[in-house]
Amino acid sequence: MPLHDRIPNFAGAEEAARRLTDLPEWQAARRIKCNPDAPQRAVRLAALRQGKTVVMAVPRLRAERCFLRLDPRELQVVDDTIPMTAHDVPLDVVVTPDRVIRTHRRRRKPAGIFWEALSDEQLAEMPALAKLARTRARPPRRRA
């Protein structure tokens, strides 16, 4: 993986996160800002487990609302219907620390990539898909 434009993972990231949680600044904080990169995963998890709110940037700030607020009290399993688009993959099973939930999904999984929904700009951000697109004939993409 390239080292530019991201925080590279490193040996000892989990231990560094544990040491961070010992600091008085950490213990006094109710909210933290944390990057979405892999080496800070342990920091995000520690914060949520300790009831701290995590403010996290969307990777590469690609969305208009470029920060997420992760609330340790917001459930990840909801009873409400979650809006889905044709390219979303429905879940079969949800596993939490407390239970296993079989979803009895009603929607079919997508059969492939919706090439027509991808813009040139999106493909430029996803080199693996761009390479695959070059190896196959496909209809024109939409413009961003």
N, C-alpha and C positions, 0 to 999 in steps of 0.2 A: 504494500500500500504506500502511496506517496506520503511524504511527511508534511507537505505544505497544505495550507487551508484546513487543518484539523489538528486536534491534540492527539498525538500517537499514543497507543496503549504502551504500558511498560510493566516489567516485572516488579511486583511489590505494590501495585495500585491499591489492592484491597487493604494492605497493611498501612499505607499512607492514609486511606480513608479512616481506618480505625484510630490512627494517631490524631487525625483531625477532630474526631468526636470527643477526644479528651481535653481539647482546648477550652478555656473559659469563654472565648468568643462564640464557639459552637454551642456550648451549653446554655448560653444566654439568648441565643437567637431563636426566634419563632418562625422566621422565614429565611431561606437561603436562595441565592441565584446559582445555578449550576449549568454547565454546558452539556449538550447531548452526547458528547464523545464517550467512547467505550471506557477510558480509564476513570471517568467520573461516575460510572454506573453505581459503584459501591457507595459513593457519597450520596447519590440520590436515594438509594434504598435505605441507607442509615437515617437520612432525614425523615423520610416517610414513616419508617418504623418508629421513630421517636416523636411522631406527631407534628413535625415541622412542615410548613408549606414550602414547596419547591417551585421556583420560577425558572423555567428552562426555555432557552431559545429553540425555535424550530431549526432543524439542520440547515445551515447555509442561509438562514433568514429568508427562505424562499416564499413564505406565505405573507399576505398582507398583515394578518395578526401574527406577528413573528415571535411572540412569547406565549408559552403555555403556563398555566397555573395548575400545579398538581397538588390537590388538596388531600391530605392523608385520610380525611373522613369521606371523600367521594368514592362510592363503591365502583368497582370495576365490573361487577355483575349486576345488570339491571333487568327489571321485568318489562320495561318499555320496549317498543319496537324501535330498532335502530335503522335509520335510513340507509339504503344500500343502492349502489349503482350497478350496472351490468358487469363491470370488471371486478367488483368486490368478491372475495371468496368467503362463503359462509362457513362457519365453524361447525364441526361435528361434536366436539367435546371441549368443555372448559374445565380445567383442573385448578383448584385453589388449594391453599394449605388445609382447608377444612372439608372440602368435598369435591366430588366429581359430578359434573352436570352434563347430561347428554342433551343436545339441543333439539333433536328431532327436526332438523332443518327442512324447510319447505321449498327452498330455492335450489336450483341446480348450480353446480360449480361452473365457472366459465371454462369453455373448451380450449381456449388459447388466448393469445394476445390480441387486443382490439387495436390493431395498427392505425386505423383511421382516426382514433381518438388522440394519438400522440403527435405533438408538434415537432418541428425540427429542433426547437430549443430544448424540449424535454428529452429528445433522443441524445442531444449533445451532453446532457447531464447524466445520462445512463449509458456509458460506453458498451456494456455487455449487450444491451438491446440494440444500440446503433450498429454493432458488428453483425448481430443476427439479422437486422433489417437489410443490410447490404448483401446478405447471402440469399435473399429470397425476393421474389417479385411481389409487390404489394401495392395496393391502391395509394393515390396521393394522400399525404397527411394534411391535417388542418393547420392553419396558421395560428400562432399564439395571439 
